[in-house]
């Protein structure tokens, strides 16, 4: 146990310094951050710190939506973080380029993203509520990253670390696709031209919209909600793939044009 009470502001400042310096830090869980509510308090302080410095929010991300990842970290529900607008990577013609050294130890995931046309506030949001509030959906590549050395994380580490958020790339939005059965949407994520992982929409908590409903209801516990115009990344449909300088990942998802990201 730590000798002194945990200071969420101090831990948030350490994460910010790790982000800016690109020098990872030891696990916060080893310093006594073992309570999930405290971990979300650290995440909130860090997000506030960034907003005060001029950052803007683009929406939210959901992590740990697969049973396998929950079992690995010993939890029974997903987690969430903020999408920082400064980490949005635009694409042109299905191609995007991002500096590898923007990140510390990046990995990539293929996901379904939602664009909300109206607010969603828990605690009783359903899948149907999410679909009714959604203007459009698209495929997305989430770049996950960890400020924790060697990805040596427990659940409180990743929550405090903004759910291991790094950046994101989105394909073109489709209002038509929101009427498809998103549980059945298949995806293949290739790494340097070779298939690396695959999955279907049901991998995200059984239905990507169920993951978004979980998020809206979870945020209600903290007096928050999802807002009109928010982008929500609903969770990985397959395992995360580590990338290095010069690597190219391509996301192919049924109903959407391919999306490629190069790490320059």
Secondary structure, DSSP 8 states (H G I E B T S, - for coil): --SS---HHHHHHHHHHHHHHT--B--GGGGT---HHHHHHHHHHHHHHHHHTT--EEEEEEE--SHHHHHHHT-SS-EEEEEEGGGB---BTTEEEE-GGGSSS-EEEEEEEEEESS-B--SS--HHHHHHHEEEEEEEEEEE--SBGGG---HHHHHHTGGGEEEEEE---BSGGGGS-GGG-EEEEEETTEEEEEEEGGGTTTSHHHHHHHHHHHHHTTT--B-TT-EEEEEESS--EE--TT-EEEEEETTS--EEEEE-
